[in-house]
């Protein structure tokens, strides 16, 4: 894949390896060598060497005449979450919130026009879309994404949403620019967001921002419910106050975590 504006220290081989990993999109768990090479914009011999390297490292495997990623690939994303320390800070708060609401709760961050889930405590319920660490959804149609987009300036929102989603999801709600800005303006005013089956049928949720010690929005946390079981009134009148309290507690703990010097013992 051709690249521009790269410096002398840019490692093309590493970039090509990441292109191969990203070639495995939702709905395409197993891909032939030709499909991987085409999706990554690489020559077949180059894609083959990268896939063999990933296989030897345990990140890929041969399956059904093609190649597939292994669960070990999640280590790359989990390393990011662990390096932040956000999961350790948020985990007891999320577990308490799930115990109180009997609904799943997640934390996500913005990546282009998508949200990516970085932490989650779930309850065993059947929902329309499966969610796990690393799952991505179009940001605008989720409560988490609305919170994160509302923290950006209008120019930043335009730039972010100009990027195509890599989620593989076709959302049910596709507002024009005027409606979108009105929704984000309301989120900024309220300090929280809700989505009612705008991403997919059956999914209803509320979300609130997580902030650092300077007040910057670093992530968002939600309560996710099945629309057939949880009404909008219950979500906003019963679960939302608990969610806002949880978001405030996580933010306070995160600010304290940031303020304390961290030393790794040898």
PyMOL commands that set and color helices and strands:
alter all, ss='L'
color gray80, all
select helices_A, chain A and resi 12-22+33-40+44-56+71-84+86-101+139-141+143-150+154-161+177-190+232-259
alter helices_A, ss='H'
color red, helices_A
select strands_A, chain A and resi 30-31+60-63+66-69+104-111+114-121+136-138+192-196+203-211+217-226
alter strands_A, ss='S'
color yellow, strands_A
deselect
rebuild
show_as cartoon
